[in-house]
Amino acid sequence: MAKCHFEAIKLYNLFANDLLRLGKILRYTPPTVKTLYYETTECASIIALASLKLKPESLIIRNEDPQTDRLYGDLTPFFGPTLRTLSLHRSTPRIRGLEQYGRLLGSLTSLSMAGSGFIQSGMLYYITTIEEIILDFDNEMYTLGVSHIPWAGALPCLRIFKLRGVPCPTQSNLPVLSIHAPMLHTLHLDSTTAALWLLTFSGLRAPTAIVDFRVDKPTGPVMSLSHLQPFLCDTIESFALTSVSRDLGPLLRDIQAGHILPRQKHLEFTFHDA
């Protein structure tokens, strides 16, 4: 049989048996593909994806099954030096699996997870090539695993860091992570523990070239000016703080007066008792 090569493979709503049959067909094609996209309303079928024996550069899995958002399959056959982008929507593997994935994801540049989920903080120790981390969880019931604590290190390529519903891992009410991200461009934190997340980035040395900064609803530990001060870069163009304490009122007045953030083009500032 003549071999053909696929740039992208997009699959929708297949049953596990369909994926197994497709795997037999694809065994005659080269395993490397640019993109493997799978969207399904049958979460159980995701387990059979590994039968495709593909090595994608970009793996995107969207689980639209209304019954479950927990994936108990093994995604490691897709992982390795060729994988650069991993996006999981309501398709979070088991937490034990994530702990083992760190070394296999060492070449990853983009990690995006949405739904209810876990992520092992120790993974960051291996994924030093990461440029983008987006975690959008439904609630803060689940925390980051802390299999490597304390952990301090550099993510020299990280440019985008967005979190929603992800509590900062702590020990004795202090962050267990300390991250140096000198290239950070975008920092968005929608978390009750946003103040602690800021400490993880300022513990070693705060980023000095942030352009887009946003903190929403930091209702846990009180966020003060001391938490924000290291991030008030002259490079900031978009600055947003929502549902914060009125103690930060002087900061708003300084921004409006042009004393700080001289390049800001977008300003959003709301108080939690407004």
PALUMBA-169734 format. One line per field, with one value per residue: residue number from 1; residue in three letters; z, y, x of N, C-alpha, C, O in turn. Coordinates in steps of 0.02 Angstrom, whole numbers, plus 50000, padded with zeros to 5 digits. Example, Ala and Ser with C-alpha at 12.3 -4.5 7.8 and 13.67 -1.06 7.14 Angstrom:
# residues 2
pos = c(1/2)
code = c(Ala/Ser)
n.zz = c(50390/50354)
n.yy = c(49716/49888)
n.xx = c(50660/50642)
ca.zz = c(50390/50357)
ca.yy = c(49775/49947)
ca.xx = c(50615/50684)
c.zz = c(50390/50394)
c.yy = c(49835/50002)
c.xx = c(50660/50645)
o.zz = c(50423/50402)
o.yy = c(49834/50057)
o.xx = c(50712/50670)
# end
This chain:
# residues 274
pos = c(1/2/3/4/5/6/7/8/9/10/11/12/13/14/15/16/17/18/19/20/21/22/23/24/25/26/27/28/29/30/31/32/33/34/35/36/37/38/39/40/41/42/43/44/45/46/47/48/49/50/51/52/53/54/55/56/57/58/59/60/61/62/63/64/65/66/67/68/69/70/71/72/73/74/75/76/77/78/79/80/81/82/83/84/85/86/87/88/89/90/91/92/93/94/95/96/97/98/99/100/101/102/103/104/105/106/107/108/109/110/111/112/113/114/115/116/117/118/119/120/121/122/123/124/125/126/127/128/129/130/131/132/133/134/135/136/137/138/139/140/141/142/143/144/145/146/147/148/149/150/151/152/153/154/155/156/157/158/159/160/161/162/163/164/165/166/167/168/169/170/171/172/173/174/175/176/177/178/179/180/181/182/183/184/185/186/187/188/189/190/191/192/193/194/195/196/197/198/199/200/201/202/203/204/205/206/207/208/209/210/211/212/213/214/215/216/217/218/219/220/221/222/223/224/225/226/227/228/229/230/231/232/233/234/235/236/237/238/239/240/241/242/243/244/245/246/247/248/249/250/251/252/253/254/255/256/257/258/259/260/261/262/263/264/265/266/267/268/269/270/271/272/273/274)
code = c(Met/Ala/Lys/Cys/His/Phe/Glu/Ala/Ile/Lys/Leu/Tyr/Asn/Leu/Phe/Ala/Asn/Asp/Leu/Leu/Arg/Leu/Gly/Lys/Ile/Leu/Arg/Tyr/Thr/Pro/Pro/Thr/Val/Lys/Thr/Leu/Tyr/Tyr/Glu/Thr/Thr/Glu/Cys/Ala/Ser/Ile/Ile/Ala/Leu/Ala/Ser/Leu/Lys/Leu/Lys/Pro/Glu/Ser/Leu/Ile/Ile/Arg/Asn/Glu/Asp/Pro/Gln/Thr/Asp/Arg/Leu/Tyr/Gly/Asp/Leu/Thr/Pro/Phe/Phe/Gly/Pro/Thr/Leu/Arg/Thr/Leu/Ser/Leu/His/Arg/Ser/Thr/Pro/Arg/Ile/Arg/Gly/Leu/Glu/Gln/Tyr/Gly/Arg/Leu/Leu/Gly/Ser/Leu/Thr/Ser/Leu/Ser/Met/Ala/Gly/Ser/Gly/Phe/Ile/Gln/Ser/Gly/Met/Leu/Tyr/Tyr/Ile/Thr/Thr/Ile/Glu/Glu/Ile/Ile/Leu/Asp/Phe/Asp/Asn/Glu/Met/Tyr/Thr/Leu/Gly/Val/Ser/His/Ile/Pro/Trp/Ala/Gly/Ala/Leu/Pro/Cys/Leu/Arg/Ile/Phe/Lys/Leu/Arg/Gly/Val/Pro/Cys/Pro/Thr/Gln/Ser/Asn/Leu/Pro/Val/Leu/Ser/Ile/His/Ala/Pro/Met/Leu/His/Thr/Leu/His/Leu/Asp/Ser/Thr/Thr/Ala/Ala/Leu/Trp/Leu/Leu/Thr/Phe/Ser/Gly/Leu/Arg/Ala/Pro/Thr/Ala/Ile/Val/Asp/Phe/Arg/Val/Asp/Lys/Pro/Thr/Gly/Pro/Val/Met/Ser/Leu/Ser/His/Leu/Gln/Pro/Phe/Leu/Cys/Asp/Thr/Ile/Glu/Ser/Phe/Ala/Leu/Thr/Ser/Val/Ser/Arg/Asp/Leu/Gly/Pro/Leu/Leu/Arg/Asp/Ile/Gln/Ala/Gly/His/Ile/Leu/Pro/Arg/Gln/Lys/His/Leu/Glu/Phe/Thr/Phe/His/Asp/Ala)
n.zz = c(50000/49955/50037/50124/50180/50317/50356/50452/50563/50598/50705/50747/50867/50871/50904/51019/50951/50820/50819/50842/50725/50634/50675/50627/50491/50481/50509/50400/50366/50388/50558/50608/50625/50597/50670/50784/50812/50919/50953/51055/51113/51187/51312/51350/51234/51213/51269/51174/51082/51082/51004/50877/50857/50828/50813/50855/50826/50880/50997/51024/51125/51149/51260/51259/51328/51425/51541/51607/51652/51672/51628/51608/51532/51448/51395/51362/51247/51147/51186/51189/51109/50993/51020/51038/51071/51185/51219/51322/51345/51466/51485/51575/51623/51743/51904/51945/51826/51767/51845/51801/51674/51656/51610/51481/51419/51393/51283/51262/51213/51230/51345/51382/51481/51524/51621/51748/51845/51869/51895/51899/51994/51990/51858/51793/51816/51720/51599/51528/51410/51393/51333/51346/51465/51506/51615/51651/51760/51828/51961/52123/52189/52167/52188/52139/52121/52234/52217/52204/52315/52413/52256/52149/52009/51838/51704/51561/51437/51452/51410/51417/51545/51614/51730/51796/51929/51997/52136/52227/52264/52430/52580/52750/52737/52642/52474/52383/52268/52166/52040/51905/51775/51655/51528/51531/51467/51470/51606/51688/51820/51893/52032/52200/52274/52219/52267/52325/52212/52146/52228/52198/52078/52107/52200/52165/52054/51992/51838/51709/51596/51571/51479/51477/51610/51732/51868/51946/52064/52194/52325/52432/52528/52576/52451/52432/52405/52411/52357/52224/52182/52128/51998/51926/51792/51674/51547/51538/51453/51463/51604/51738/51881/51976/52091/52210/52365/52441/52493/52395/52327/52319/52227/52108/52089/52067/51946/51861/51866/51796/51854/51865/51761/51623/51490/51483/51403/51420/51557/51697/51844/51989/52145/52280/52361/52292)
n.yy = c(49940/50110/50242/50385/50556/50649/50816/50868/50793/50781/50734/50684/50638/50494/50318/50205/50084/50129/50210/50115/50041/50140/50160/50044/50069/50183/50136/50120/50241/50380/50416/50547/50700/50865/50915/50841/50828/50801/50788/50752/50682/50574/50524/50408/50357/50422/50352/50261/50331/50321/50210/50253/50278/50392/50533/50681/50857/50950/50922/50913/50895/50887/50865/50846/50778/50773/50702/50671/50732/50677/50594/50434/50372/50333/50448/50451/50386/50483/50578/50655/50706/50767/50830/50986/51068/51056/51035/51019/50999/50982/50855/50794/50699/50568/50617/50551/50509/50632/50670/50583/50627/50732/50724/50675/50779/50874/50955/51039/51185/51250/51239/51200/51187/51148/51146/51030/50998/50938/50980/50939/51025/50993/50960/51074/51082/51009/51057/51168/51236/51295/51412/51460/51450/51402/51383/51340/51312/51241/51262/51293/51177/51081/51068/51115/50981/50941/50874/50901/50991/51115/51208/51295/51388/51426/51483/51516/51546/51575/51666/51690/51677/51616/51596/51523/51488/51410/51365/51427/51322/51288/51292/51296/51415/51486/51512/51368/51368/51450/51553/51605/51707/51788/51833/51856/51911/51920/51914/51841/51820/51739/51703/51653/51653/51744/51839/51760/51692/51798/51815/51701/51733/51844/51809/51763/51849/51978/51986/52101/52158/52157/52169/52150/52143/52068/52044/51957/51954/51925/51853/51783/51777/51942/52059/52170/52329/52299/52172/52198/52294/52248/52217/52326/52380/52492/52453/52407/52399/52362/52356/52280/52267/52184/52183/52216/52271/52428/52486/52494/52606/52726/52681/52672/52808/52859/52797/52852/52982/52978/52954/52828/52680/52732/52697/52639/52590/52531/52526/52449/52445/52393/52391/52276/52307/52391)
n.xx = c(50043/50028/50113/50051/50054/49996/49957/49871/49756/49590/49464/49299/49181/49195/49177/49258/49290/49289/49402/49501/49493/49529/49659/49721/49718/49796/49922/50000/50047/50162/50205/50216/50131/50068/49958/49846/49682/49548/49379/49245/49088/49086/49167/49236/49290/49409/49511/49549/49622/49761/49785/49803/49935/50012/50124/50105/50140/50059/49936/49768/49632/49463/49339/49172/49079/48936/48926/49045/49209/49328/49471/49533/49624/49781/49893/50024/50084/50079/50168/50330/50486/50438/50318/50245/50138/50008/49842/49708/49541/49427/49476/49564/49702/49739/49803/49919/49972/50008/50116/50213/50232/50319/50458/50436/50374/50466/50497/50393/50305/50185/50054/49891/49751/49585/49434/49397/49533/49703/49874/50042/50157/50290/50313/50354/50486/50550/50500/50568/50565/50444/50327/50200/50073/49915/49788/49629/49520/49369/49338/49413/49438/49532/49705/49872/49982/50113/50237/50369/50438/50519/50513/50616/50656/50704/50605/50644/50589/50456/50314/50177/50061/49922/49796/49649/49545/49640/49719/49859/49995/50041/50141/50139/50067/50137/50198/50254/50320/50441/50468/50565/50541/50597/50557/50422/50270/50131/50023/49896/49787/49660/49608/49578/49692/49780/49871/49970/50015/50077/50186/50260/50318/50393/50484/50615/50659/50566/50472/50521/50468/50330/50180/50044/49941/49842/49731/49605/49475/49544/49514/49563/49708/49746/49778/49906/49988/50123/50130/50103/50195/50324/50287/50247/50284/50361/50332/50202/50048/49915/49817/49738/49638/49522/49387/49459/49539/49495/49605/49696/49669/49754/49849/49775/49747/49876/49907/49809/49849/49964/50086/50142/50158/50170/50142/50019/49869/49750/49646/49578/49490/49421/49331/49301/49195/49118)
ca.zz = c(50000/49951/50098/50117/50240/50337/50394/50509/50568/50642/50715/50787/50891/50852/50958/51028/50898/50759/50825/50834/50653/50602/50691/50581/50426/50484/50520/50337/50355/50436/50621/50625/50597/50628/50719/50796/50848/50931/50991/51065/51167/51218/51344/51353/51172/51213/51289/51114/51038/51078/50953/50813/50854/50796/50850/50832/50855/50919/51017/51051/51141/51178/51285/51267/51360/51483/51600/51643/51627/51699/51580/51641/51483/51449/51338/51353/51179/51105/51214/51168/51086/50937/51043/51056/51097/51217/51240/51348/51369/51504/51469/51617/51644/51815/51932/51946/51759/51755/51879/51761/51607/51654/51566/51413/51392/51398/51224/51255/51213/51249/51384/51395/51512/51546/51651/51816/51831/51911/51860/51947/51991/51973/51786/51769/51824/51658/51538/51528/51345/51391/51317/51363/51511/51517/51654/51662/51796/51847/52030/52156/52232/52155/52191/52103/52159/52257/52223/52209/52355/52373/52191/52124/51948/51785/51643/51523/51376/51468/51391/51434/51603/51631/51775/51825/51972/52016/52198/52231/52313/52487/52638/52804/52710/52596/52411/52379/52204/52153/51967/51872/51705/51633/51465/51539/51431/51491/51670/51708/51878/51919/52085/52267/52301/52172/52302/52332/52145/52131/52266/52164/52024/52131/52250/52137/52024/51956/51767/51700/51531/51564/51439/51492/51680/51755/51927/51959/52124/52242/52388/52485/52562/52554/52404/52450/52357/52412/52310/52156/52167/52083/51930/51896/51742/51627/51484/51540/51412/51487/51676/51765/51948/51990/52158/52257/52423/52432/52513/52334/52296/52300/52165/52052/52079/52038/51876/51825/51863/51752/51891/51850/51701/51573/51424/51488/51356/51446/51630/51728/51916/52027/52215/52295/52397/52250)
ca.yy = c(50000/50171/50282/50455/50594/50696/50874/50873/50744/50806/50681/50706/50592/50424/50270/50174/50036/50166/50232/50056/50025/50192/50146/49992/50100/50232/50104/50124/50310/50404/50434/50618/50745/50931/50924/50790/50860/50755/50816/50697/50683/50508/50530/50343/50342/50453/50301/50224/50375/50298/50158/50284/50274/50453/50577/50748/50916/50983/50876/50949/50849/50922/50820/50879/50731/50806/50658/50665/50770/50643/50547/50384/50340/50348/50490/50452/50369/50543/50624/50644/50767/50800/50866/51055/51100/51010/51069/50971/51031/50934/50790/50792/50632/50557/50656/50511/50511/50696/50671/50545/50655/50788/50714/50663/50842/50921/51000/51074/51258/51276/51194/51229/51139/51179/51098/51013/50966/50938/50983/50931/51080/50966/50958/51134/51072/50980/51090/51234/51268/51317/51483/51479/51407/51426/51335/51369/51260/51260/51285/51287/51117/51042/51108/51087/50932/50970/50818/50928/51051/51174/51209/51362/51379/51474/51467/51572/51560/51587/51732/51697/51637/51633/51547/51535/51433/51369/51391/51422/51272/51320/51254/51345/51476/51520/51475/51320/51379/51514/51549/51661/51709/51855/51853/51857/51965/51922/51881/51845/51779/51740/51654/51681/51657/51783/51871/51710/51681/51852/51802/51649/51764/51898/51783/51765/51916/51990/52004/52173/52181/52138/52214/52137/52121/52065/52004/51959/51925/51895/51856/51746/51822/52011/52082/52238/52363/52265/52116/52224/52340/52221/52205/52389/52395/52545/52423/52385/52435/52344/52342/52270/52239/52184/52160/52222/52313/52500/52507/52505/52668/52770/52655/52694/52881/52869/52777/52901/53045/52969/52947/52761/52647/52786/52672/52603/52610/52503/52524/52424/52446/52392/52372/52222/52333/52443)
ca.xx = c(50000/50067/50109/50035/50071/49944/49978/49826/49702/49538/49415/49242/49129/49205/49176/49324/49302/49306/49472/49543/49496/49569/49729/49746/49728/49851/49987/50038/50067/50211/50171/50221/50082/50071/49904/49796/49626/49493/49323/49197/49039/49092/49233/49270/49324/49475/49560/49571/49661/49830/49791/49821/50009/50036/50169/50088/50172/50007/49884/49711/49578/49405/49288/49108/49033/48906/48925/49109/49267/49387/49499/49574/49666/49852/49911/50097/50108/50084/50217/50399/50520/50403/50258/50259/50078/49961/49782/49659/49480/49388/49506/49623/49723/49746/49858/49981/49999/50040/50181/50260/50237/50365/50516/50413/50350/50521/50502/50329/50306/50120/50013/49826/49706/49523/49388/49418/49596/49763/49938/50097/50204/50355/50321/50389/50558/50575/50477/50600/50553/50375/50316/50132/50037/49847/49750/49563/49483/49301/49336/49477/49437/49593/49765/49929/50020/50177/50282/50436/50434/50504/50544/50633/50693/50693/50569/50671/50551/50386/50289/50107/50042/49853/49766/49583/49524/49697/49749/49932/50017/50074/50163/50140/50037/50183/50204/50309/50353/50474/50479/50598/50519/50619/50526/50350/50236/50061/50010/49826/49773/49591/49615/49574/49759/49820/49927/50023/50044/50124/50247/50299/50356/50437/50531/50683/50665/50504/50481/50531/50443/50260/50139/49973/49938/49772/49715/49533/49444/49592/49476/49597/49753/49737/49829/49926/50033/50188/50126/50100/50250/50376/50261/50225/50336/50346/50312/50132/49999/49849/49822/49671/49628/49450/49365/49515/49526/49500/49672/49736/49646/49809/49880/49733/49756/49943/49904/49769/49887/50021/50148/50168/50130/50162/50120/49955/49817/49688/49646/49517/49503/49358/49339/49254/49137/49087)
c.zz = c(50000/50015/50081/50183/50254/50375/50458/50505/50620/50645/50762/50804/50863/50914/50963/50973/50832/50761/50817/50761/50615/50615/50645/50512/50427/50496/50458/50322/50405/50500/50637/50588/50632/50685/50723/50840/50857/50976/50996/51120/51204/51249/51343/51290/51170/51230/51227/51067/51029/51024/50885/50803/50816/50842/50827/50862/50899/50933/51053/51062/51177/51197/51298/51297/51422/51547/51640/51611/51651/51651/51616/51591/51489/51387/51323/51284/51133/51127/51191/51139/51029/50960/51068/51090/51125/51244/51259/51376/51400/51490/51511/51636/51720/51841/51935/51878/51745/51787/51837/51693/51601/51605/51493/51380/51392/51340/51215/51258/51236/51285/51402/51422/51537/51573/51724/51810/51884/51866/51913/51940/51973/51899/51761/51773/51758/51596/51535/51462/51342/51380/51340/51409/51524/51553/51674/51693/51821/51918/52061/52205/52227/52155/52148/52148/52178/52269/52227/52249/52403/52306/52170/52061/51896/51729/51593/51461/51389/51453/51413/51491/51625/51673/51794/51867/51993/52079/52198/52282/52368/52538/52694/52780/52666/52531/52412/52313/52203/52082/51942/51798/51675/51570/51470/51510/51457/51555/51689/51765/51901/51972/52153/52298/52255/52205/52310/52265/52127/52168/52232/52109/52047/52181/52227/52107/51981/51882/51758/51634/51519/51525/51458/51562/51703/51815/51942/52024/52171/52313/52444/52525/52533/52509/52419/52396/52355/52366/52238/52135/52118/52010/51895/51848/51698/51560/51481/51497/51434/51560/51705/51835/51962/52059/52208/52314/52406/52457/52453/52296/52276/52237/52104/52037/52047/51964/51835/51818/51818/51788/51879/51789/51645/51505/51426/51441/51379/51521/51655/51803/51952/52098/52234/52333/52357/52235)
c.yy = c(50062/50212/50353/50490/50645/50755/50880/50820/50770/50755/50706/50647/50521/50380/50238/50124/50070/50188/50173/50037/50076/50182/50094/50021/50146/50200/50106/50195/50330/50429/50509/50658/50812/50936/50862/50822/50808/50787/50763/50712/50616/50503/50464/50328/50371/50403/50267/50268/50350/50244/50186/50284/50333/50492/50649/50802/50954/50933/50915/50900/50889/50870/50859/50832/50765/50766/50658/50709/50739/50590/50499/50344/50361/50387/50487/50429/50429/50589/50605/50708/50802/50843/50935/51089/51047/51050/51018/51009/50978/50863/50778/50721/50628/50596/50616/50511/50575/50699/50636/50577/50707/50779/50705/50728/50895/50969/51042/51150/51288/51223/51230/51175/51177/51126/51091/50976/50971/50953/50978/50989/51056/50960/51016/51126/51047/51020/51161/51270/51301/51392/51507/51427/51439/51370/51368/51316/51287/51287/51274/51228/51080/51089/51078/51037/50962/50914/50840/50993/51055/51171/51281/51352/51430/51443/51522/51591/51579/51659/51743/51650/51659/51577/51570/51475/51386/51397/51380/51369/51305/51269/51305/51414/51517/51479/51427/51326/51447/51512/51613/51658/51777/51880/51860/51921/51975/51882/51894/51796/51790/51686/51688/51691/51696/51815/51823/51694/51736/51842/51749/51679/51819/51874/51783/51833/51925/52005/52079/52200/52159/52192/52209/52106/52123/52020/52013/51923/51891/51896/51816/51792/51893/52032/52155/52267/52328/52204/52140/52263/52310/52214/52269/52414/52453/52518/52405/52431/52420/52322/52337/52238/52241/52155/52161/52269/52387/52527/52520/52568/52715/52746/52678/52768/52895/52851/52829/52967/53039/52962/52879/52733/52698/52762/52640/52634/52584/52497/52502/52415/52447/52367/52322/52247/52388/52426)
c.xx = c(50044/50057/50090/50050/50016/49975/49937/49773/49652/49481/49360/49197/49136/49199/49245/49339/49319/49379/49520/49549/49537/49643/49760/49759/49789/49919/50030/50061/50121/50177/50171/50167/50089/50020/49860/49742/49571/49441/49269/49146/49038/49161/49271/49309/49395/49529/49590/49613/49732/49840/49809/49897/50039/50082/50156/50133/50123/49951/49829/49654/49523/49352/49224/49056/49003/48909/48990/49162/49331/49410/49546/49616/49739/49870/49986/50121/50115/50141/50288/50426/50484/50345/50277/50199/50031/49902/49729/49600/49435/49412/49568/49641/49728/49807/49923/50014/50036/50109/50234/50273/50293/50422/50495/50389/50404/50529/50439/50339/50240/50080/49948/49780/49644/49476/49403/49483/49649/49822/49993/50146/50274/50367/50362/50464/50589/50557/50504/50591/50485/50370/50247/50101/49968/49809/49685/49519/49416/49296/49405/49479/49503/49653/49820/49964/50087/50227/50355/50432/50493/50539/50556/50674/50673/50652/50586/50631/50478/50366/50217/50090/49973/49824/49696/49563/49579/49728/49824/49951/50058/50097/50174/50118/50084/50188/50263/50346/50387/50498/50512/50580/50535/50584/50450/50319/50166/50052/49938/49814/49701/49588/49608/49643/49807/49880/49985/50055/50094/50190/50290/50342/50404/50489/50603/50697/50603/50519/50483/50502/50371/50222/50065/49969/49866/49766/49641/49516/49493/49563/49507/49642/49749/49795/49844/49971/50101/50188/50132/50161/50302/50353/50239/50279/50314/50322/50238/50088/49927/49855/49752/49675/49553/49436/49423/49496/49534/49567/49716/49713/49702/49845/49841/49744/49825/49943/49867/49807/49949/50087/50182/50131/50118/50136/50051/49903/49749/49694/49578/49531/49436/49372/49285/49192/49102/49014)
o.zz = c(50039/50042/50029/50235/50209/50421/50511/50451/50678/50593/50809/50759/50836/50970/50917/50949/50793/50710/50788/50738/50570/50571/50627/50477/50379/50493/50462/50270/50459/50495/50676/50527/50688/50740/50672/50898/50809/51030/50945/51166/51246/51217/51336/51293/51132/51208/51228/51017/50975/51001/50840/50746/50776/50903/50784/50917/50947/50887/51104/51016/51228/51153/51343/51293/51467/51601/51700/51551/51651/51634/51651/51606/51531/51331/51275/51262/51084/51089/51177/51142/51016/50924/51113/51131/51090/51286/51217/51424/51366/51485/51485/51663/51755/51805/51927/51872/51715/51759/51836/51659/51545/51562/51448/51318/51390/51347/51164/51299/51259/51260/51434/51390/51568/51551/51759/51773/51936/51805/51966/51886/51944/51877/51713/51737/51743/51546/51540/51457/51291/51412/51352/51394/51549/51525/51709/51659/51834/51932/52028/52254/52276/52125/52124/52207/52141/52323/52251/52219/52430/52298/52172/52060/51908/51709/51584/51436/51343/51478/51427/51487/51651/51655/51807/51843/52004/52076/52172/52338/52355/52539/52686/52800/52655/52534/52440/52302/52235/52064/51956/51762/51671/51558/51419/51527/51465/51558/51705/51758/51924/51958/52161/52343/52252/52176/52304/52262/52097/52142/52237/52093/52011/52201/52265/52130/51937/51866/51795/51619/51462/51537/51457/51572/51696/51815/51949/52038/52186/52355/52500/52553/52472/52526/52417/52348/52303/52338/52195/52076/52072/51966/51838/51862/51685/51519/51428/51504/51424/51576/51697/51845/51960/52081/52245/52312/52363/52444/52459/52240/52221/52198/52055/51979/52005/51924/51782/51769/51805/51756/51882/51769/51622/51467/51374/51439/51360/51547/51638/51822/51947/52109/52208/52336/52384/52200)
o.yy = c(50067/50217/50380/50457/50679/50744/50894/50803/50781/50735/50742/50609/50492/50401/50242/50122/50044/50184/50180/50019/50059/50194/50100/50000/50146/50235/50094/50207/50300/50459/50531/50651/50816/50958/50835/50840/50776/50811/50732/50750/50604/50480/50464/50290/50348/50410/50247/50242/50356/50234/50149/50289/50325/50485/50675/50793/50987/50905/50947/50868/50922/50837/50901/50845/50784/50792/50647/50722/50771/50544/50520/50289/50404/50361/50519/50452/50426/50634/50547/50760/50860/50888/50943/51134/50998/51093/50978/51046/50936/50816/50754/50685/50678/50605/50645/50512/50574/50729/50655/50558/50724/50822/50726/50731/50955/51020/51077/51175/51345/51167/51282/51123/51230/51068/51139/50928/51004/50941/51010/51002/51093/50955/51009/51160/51062/51018/51210/51329/51332/51431/51566/51368/51495/51317/51419/51278/51346/51330/51248/51228/51051/51142/51022/51051/51003/50908/50803/51046/51004/51136/51323/51312/51473/51386/51569/51647/51598/51707/51800/51590/51714/51518/51629/51418/51327/51449/51330/51370/51344/51212/51352/51465/51576/51418/51443/51293/51494/51473/51668/51612/51820/51940/51869/51976/52032/51823/51951/51737/51844/51630/51745/51732/51681/51820/51843/51683/51723/51858/51752/51653/51837/51912/51802/51870/51884/52033/52116/52259/52144/52252/52259/52049/52175/51964/52069/51868/51832/51935/51815/51841/51901/52024/52197/52233/52327/52187/52107/52265/52345/52206/52266/52463/52462/52555/52389/52492/52462/52276/52383/52189/52295/52108/52113/52302/52406/52585/52554/52581/52742/52787/52699/52788/52939/52884/52849/53004/53089/52965/52874/52760/52705/52802/52615/52695/52611/52466/52531/52381/52496/52328/52325/52212/52426/52464)
o.xx = c(50091/50002/50111/50058/49993/50015/49964/49749/49669/49455/49373/49177/49088/49215/49285/49396/49360/49414/49574/49603/49575/49684/49819/49806/49828/49970/50090/50091/50126/50123/50129/50159/50112/50037/49839/49755/49550/49457/49250/49160/48995/49209/49332/49357/49437/49587/49648/49638/49761/49896/49829/49920/50085/50079/50192/50160/50143/49921/49841/49631/49536/49324/49222/48996/49040/48896/48989/49161/49384/49372/49592/49640/49755/49864/50008/50174/50153/50161/50303/50394/50498/50324/50318/50208/50016/49911/49708/49606/49407/49372/49618/49599/49722/49856/49977/50075/50090/50155/50292/50320/50313/50433/50531/50385/50389/50563/50433/50377/50238/50072/49949/49772/49650/49478/49420/49488/49642/49820/49989/50172/50313/50425/50401/50501/50647/50593/50467/50608/50469/50405/50237/50102/49964/49798/49684/49484/49408/49255/49450/49515/49528/49652/49813/49975/50115/50256/50398/50423/50514/50589/50511/50722/50630/50662/50548/50638/50442/50395/50197/50104/49965/49827/49684/49565/49567/49762/49849/49926/50103/50076/50213/50147/50072/50183/50316/50397/50365/50544/50488/50601/50491/50583/50417/50340/50143/50070/49919/49829/49684/49567/49629/49651/49866/49934/50043/50116/50146/50243/50352/50396/50450/50532/50647/50741/50590/50571/50452/50512/50352/50230/50029/49990/49832/49791/49617/49540/49484/49585/49481/49618/49749/49853/49799/49989/50133/50240/50162/50178/50322/50394/50216/50313/50254/50294/50212/50089/49883/49893/49711/49710/49523/49470/49433/49444/49573/49583/49768/49736/49701/49870/49870/49750/49830/49976/49890/49797/49983/50140/50243/50079/50062/50110/50028/49893/49697/49741/49527/49579/49399/49418/49229/49142/49062/48981)
# end
